[in-house]
Amino acid sequence: MKKFGSTLLSSAREIKRLRTLTLCAVLAALAVALNYVASINIGPYIKIGFSGIPNQLVDWLFGPVTGMLFAAVLDVLKFALKPDGVFFFGYTASAMLAAFIYGVSYYKRPLNFWRVLITKAIVAIIVNIGLNTLWLSMQGGKAFFAILPARALKNAIMVPIDSAVFYLIAIALEKAGISKPLRR
């Protein structure tokens, strides 16, 4: 428990650094751009895109506290710039929970493909399939179990793809000297 508390404190201190703020701003701009050009809506309940990758990079580099703050601000910013219906705080809370899970799993820990894949699967099950399907059901008036199969299938397909993309980007950042060593 003591190590968990020190992880949270260390992550909270990250937000005070100019390097952190600068990199977060660059990654936020990248996430907004990816939201515009690299996302595909398949009906009203399924969206495929890669705008979440910058969020995971922030969670990995700066931890769960900074990641949660980044996720909340970015979720509101992306909605303000490209609204998809009515703003609903549940999605912001989901983004924050995902950032917390990624941050706890990645921050100051050895990063390898299996850690990325397992963490991504946990987030997919709890946040994407569970909570976000609940929010969609509440907002759209559709039964939870009616939209669940398509969302589960989409996540089953995207989890390995997203994991590979994130891991390859992390390796590239390490080789470029932008990030800390992965300690595989």
Secondary structure as the mmCIF struct_conf table of DSSP 4:
data_model
#
loop_
_struct_conf.conf_type_id
_struct_conf.id
_struct_conf.beg_label_comp_id
_struct_conf.beg_label_asym_id
_struct_conf.beg_label_seq_id
_struct_conf.end_label_comp_id
_struct_conf.end_label_asym_id
_struct_conf.end_label_seq_id
HELX_RH_AL_P HELX_RH_AL_P1 LYS A 2 GLU A 14
TURN_TY1_P TURN_TY1_P1 ILE A 15 LYS A 16
BEND BEND1 ARG A 17 ARG A 17
HELX_RH_AL_P HELX_RH_AL_P2 LEU A 18 VAL A 37
BEND BEND2 ALA A 38 ALA A 38
STRN STRN1 SER A 39 ILE A 42
TURN_TY1_P TURN_TY1_P2 GLY A 43 TYR A 45
STRN STRN2 ILE A 46 GLY A 49
BEND BEND3 PHE A 50 PHE A 50
TURN_TY1_P TURN_TY1_P3 SER A 51 GLY A 52
HELX_RH_AL_P HELX_RH_AL_P3 ILE A 53 LEU A 81
BEND BEND4 LYS A 82 LYS A 82
BEND BEND5 GLY A 85 VAL A 86
HELX_RH_AL_P HELX_RH_AL_P4 PHE A 89 TYR A 106
TURN_TY1_P TURN_TY1_P4 TYR A 107 LYS A 108
BEND BEND6 ARG A 109 ARG A 109
HELX_RH_AL_P HELX_RH_AL_P5 PHE A 113 VAL A 123
HELX_RH_PI_P HELX_RH_PI_P1 ALA A 124 LEU A 131
HELX_RH_AL_P HELX_RH_AL_P6 ASN A 132 GLY A 140
HELX_RH_AL_P HELX_RH_AL_P7 PHE A 144 LYS A 175
TURN_TY1_P TURN_TY1_P5 ALA A 176 GLY A 177
BEND BEND7 ILE A 178 SER A 179
#
